[in-house]
Amino acid sequence: MENKIIFGVLLLVVLIVSGCDKSVEDTINSNNTSSRIKLSQSCSSNNECEWISTNCCPESSGAQWACLSKVESVITCSPEVICPTVESPKPTEVCECVNNKCSFESSEPNDYTYTR
């Protein structure tokens, strides 16, 4: 079960990092539990964008962050999510709407996902 969740989250992160401009959806089902994840960078104003944990983990337990549309992105987490015991604070870079796409400026190598 946890391998399916990890695989699904990793797949979404790879799709985002690879430059996917449209929303990405993945549903993971096992033993009547499911996680639904729809990640979108589409926006029309800065107040639609924010840092969102894409792996259902909190800052205190290994969150993987992405600058996404809080209006169009949906993350419904399974109660069986297992998070690492490592702190991962929300990034300090500004997540904003640029050319109708949630993004941020950083010296990090990728443009959409930020993991600490």
RAWOZI-V816643 format. One record per pair of residues at least 4 apart in sequence whose ideal C-beta (glycine too) atoms are under 8 Angstrom apart, sorted by the first residue. I is the first residue (numbers start at 1). J is the second residue. D is the distance in Angstrom with one decimal. If there is no record, write none. Layout:
# RAWOZI-V816643
i={I | I}
j={J | J}
d={D | D}
This chain:
# RAWOZI-V816643
i={1 | 1 | 1 | 1 | 1 | 2 | 2 | 2 | 3 | 4 | 4 | 4 | 5 | 5 | 5 | 5 | 5 | 5 | 5 | 6 | 7 | 8 | 8 | 8 | 8 | 8 | 9 | 9 | 9 | 9 | 9 | 10 | 11 | 11 | 12 | 12 | 12 | 12 | 12 | 12 | 13 | 13 | 13 | 13 | 13 | 14 | 15 | 15 | 16 | 16 | 16 | 16 | 16 | 16 | 16 | 17 | 17 | 17 | 19 | 20 | 21 | 21 | 22 | 22 | 23 | 23 | 23 | 23 | 23 | 23 | 23 | 24 | 24 | 24 | 24 | 25 | 25 | 25 | 26 | 26 | 27 | 27 | 27 | 27 | 28 | 28 | 28 | 28 | 29 | 29 | 30 | 33 | 33 | 33 | 34 | 34 | 35 | 35 | 35 | 35 | 35 | 35 | 36 | 36 | 36 | 37 | 37 | 37 | 37 | 38 | 38 | 38 | 38 | 39 | 39 | 39 | 39 | 39 | 39 | 40 | 40 | 40 | 40 | 41 | 41 | 41 | 41 | 41 | 41 | 41 | 42 | 42 | 42 | 42 | 42 | 43 | 43 | 43 | 43 | 43 | 43 | 43 | 43 | 44 | 44 | 44 | 45 | 46 | 46 | 48 | 48 | 48 | 48 | 48 | 48 | 49 | 49 | 49 | 49 | 49 | 49 | 49 | 49 | 49 | 50 | 50 | 50 | 50 | 50 | 51 | 51 | 51 | 51 | 51 | 51 | 51 | 51 | 52 | 52 | 52 | 52 | 52 | 52 | 52 | 53 | 53 | 53 | 53 | 53 | 53 | 53 | 54 | 54 | 54 | 54 | 54 | 54 | 55 | 55 | 55 | 55 | 55 | 56 | 56 | 56 | 56 | 56 | 57 | 57 | 57 | 57 | 57 | 57 | 57 | 57 | 58 | 58 | 59 | 59 | 59 | 59 | 59 | 60 | 61 | 61 | 61 | 61 | 61 | 61 | 62 | 62 | 62 | 62 | 62 | 62 | 63 | 63 | 63 | 64 | 64 | 64 | 65 | 65 | 65 | 65 | 65 | 65 | 65 | 66 | 66 | 66 | 67 | 67 | 67 | 67 | 67 | 67 | 67 | 67 | 68 | 68 | 68 | 69 | 69 | 77 | 87 | 88 | 88 | 89 | 91 | 91 | 91 | 91 | 91 | 93 | 93 | 93 | 93 | 94 | 94 | 95 | 95 | 95 | 96 | 96 | 96 | 97 | 97 | 97 | 98 | 103 | 103 | 104 | 104 | 106 | 106 | 108 | 110}
j={5 | 30 | 31 | 33 | 80 | 6 | 80 | 82 | 7 | 8 | 28 | 30 | 9 | 28 | 35 | 78 | 80 | 81 | 82 | 10 | 11 | 12 | 26 | 28 | 35 | 37 | 13 | 37 | 54 | 55 | 64 | 14 | 15 | 26 | 16 | 24 | 26 | 37 | 39 | 54 | 17 | 54 | 64 | 66 | 113 | 18 | 20 | 24 | 20 | 24 | 39 | 54 | 66 | 112 | 113 | 110 | 112 | 113 | 111 | 24 | 41 | 101 | 40 | 42 | 38 | 39 | 40 | 41 | 42 | 72 | 73 | 37 | 38 | 39 | 40 | 36 | 37 | 38 | 36 | 37 | 34 | 35 | 36 | 37 | 34 | 35 | 37 | 78 | 33 | 34 | 34 | 78 | 79 | 80 | 76 | 78 | 56 | 75 | 76 | 77 | 78 | 81 | 74 | 75 | 76 | 54 | 74 | 75 | 76 | 72 | 73 | 74 | 75 | 52 | 54 | 66 | 68 | 73 | 75 | 68 | 69 | 72 | 73 | 67 | 68 | 69 | 101 | 102 | 103 | 112 | 69 | 72 | 100 | 101 | 102 | 48 | 49 | 69 | 71 | 97 | 100 | 101 | 102 | 48 | 97 | 100 | 97 | 96 | 97 | 69 | 70 | 71 | 72 | 97 | 102 | 67 | 68 | 69 | 70 | 95 | 96 | 97 | 102 | 103 | 67 | 68 | 70 | 95 | 102 | 65 | 66 | 67 | 68 | 90 | 91 | 95 | 114 | 65 | 66 | 67 | 68 | 70 | 73 | 75 | 57 | 58 | 59 | 63 | 64 | 65 | 75 | 64 | 65 | 66 | 68 | 75 | 113 | 62 | 63 | 64 | 81 | 83 | 75 | 77 | 78 | 81 | 83 | 61 | 62 | 63 | 64 | 81 | 83 | 84 | 88 | 63 | 83 | 63 | 87 | 88 | 89 | 90 | 87 | 83 | 84 | 85 | 86 | 87 | 88 | 83 | 84 | 85 | 86 | 87 | 88 | 83 | 88 | 90 | 88 | 113 | 115 | 88 | 90 | 91 | 113 | 114 | 115 | 116 | 112 | 113 | 114 | 91 | 93 | 95 | 102 | 103 | 104 | 112 | 114 | 73 | 95 | 102 | 73 | 102 | 81 | 116 | 115 | 116 | 116 | 95 | 104 | 106 | 114 | 116 | 104 | 105 | 106 | 114 | 104 | 105 | 102 | 103 | 104 | 102 | 103 | 104 | 101 | 102 | 103 | 103 | 111 | 112 | 111 | 114 | 111 | 114 | 114 | 114}
d={6.9 | 5.0 | 6.8 | 7.4 | 6.1 | 6.2 | 7.1 | 5.1 | 6.1 | 6.3 | 5.1 | 5.7 | 6.4 | 5.9 | 6.2 | 6.5 | 7.4 | 6.2 | 7.6 | 6.2 | 6.2 | 6.6 | 5.0 | 4.5 | 6.8 | 6.9 | 6.4 | 7.6 | 6.5 | 4.6 | 7.1 | 6.3 | 6.5 | 6.4 | 6.4 | 5.7 | 5.7 | 5.9 | 6.0 | 6.4 | 6.1 | 6.7 | 6.6 | 7.8 | 5.5 | 6.1 | 4.7 | 4.9 | 5.8 | 6.7 | 6.3 | 8.0 | 6.2 | 4.8 | 5.2 | 4.9 | 6.4 | 5.6 | 8.0 | 5.7 | 7.3 | 7.2 | 7.8 | 7.9 | 5.7 | 6.3 | 3.8 | 7.9 | 6.9 | 6.3 | 7.7 | 7.8 | 7.1 | 4.9 | 7.8 | 7.8 | 7.0 | 4.7 | 8.0 | 5.1 | 6.1 | 7.3 | 5.3 | 7.6 | 6.2 | 4.8 | 8.0 | 7.3 | 7.5 | 4.6 | 7.7 | 4.8 | 7.1 | 5.9 | 7.7 | 6.4 | 7.0 | 7.9 | 6.2 | 5.7 | 4.4 | 7.4 | 6.4 | 7.6 | 4.3 | 7.2 | 7.3 | 5.3 | 7.5 | 7.3 | 6.1 | 4.4 | 7.6 | 8.0 | 6.5 | 6.6 | 5.6 | 5.2 | 7.8 | 6.3 | 4.6 | 3.7 | 5.0 | 7.4 | 6.0 | 6.1 | 4.9 | 4.5 | 7.2 | 6.6 | 5.5 | 5.6 | 6.4 | 6.9 | 7.7 | 4.2 | 5.3 | 5.0 | 7.4 | 3.9 | 6.1 | 6.6 | 5.1 | 6.5 | 6.7 | 6.3 | 5.6 | 4.7 | 5.0 | 5.3 | 6.3 | 4.8 | 8.0 | 6.1 | 7.2 | 6.1 | 7.0 | 6.2 | 7.0 | 4.8 | 5.6 | 5.2 | 3.7 | 8.0 | 7.6 | 7.2 | 4.7 | 5.6 | 8.0 | 5.0 | 7.3 | 6.0 | 8.0 | 4.9 | 5.7 | 5.2 | 7.5 | 7.1 | 5.8 | 8.0 | 4.8 | 6.7 | 6.0 | 6.8 | 5.9 | 6.9 | 7.7 | 3.9 | 6.6 | 6.2 | 7.6 | 5.2 | 7.2 | 4.9 | 7.7 | 6.8 | 7.2 | 7.3 | 6.6 | 4.5 | 7.4 | 7.4 | 6.5 | 3.5 | 7.5 | 4.4 | 7.6 | 4.9 | 4.8 | 4.6 | 7.1 | 6.8 | 3.6 | 7.4 | 7.3 | 5.9 | 7.2 | 5.4 | 6.7 | 6.0 | 5.2 | 5.9 | 5.9 | 3.8 | 6.4 | 6.3 | 7.3 | 7.8 | 7.5 | 4.9 | 3.7 | 7.4 | 5.0 | 7.9 | 5.1 | 7.8 | 4.4 | 7.5 | 7.2 | 6.9 | 4.9 | 7.2 | 6.2 | 5.5 | 7.1 | 4.8 | 6.5 | 7.4 | 6.0 | 4.7 | 7.0 | 7.9 | 7.9 | 3.8 | 4.9 | 6.0 | 4.8 | 6.3 | 7.1 | 4.5 | 8.0 | 5.5 | 5.3 | 5.4 | 5.3 | 8.0 | 7.0 | 4.9 | 6.2 | 7.7 | 7.3 | 7.7 | 4.6 | 7.0 | 4.4 | 6.5 | 5.1 | 7.2 | 6.1 | 7.6 | 6.1 | 7.6 | 5.1 | 7.2 | 7.0 | 6.9 | 7.1 | 5.9 | 7.9 | 5.0 | 6.2 | 7.0 | 7.8 | 7.4 | 7.9 | 6.9 | 6.2 | 7.8}
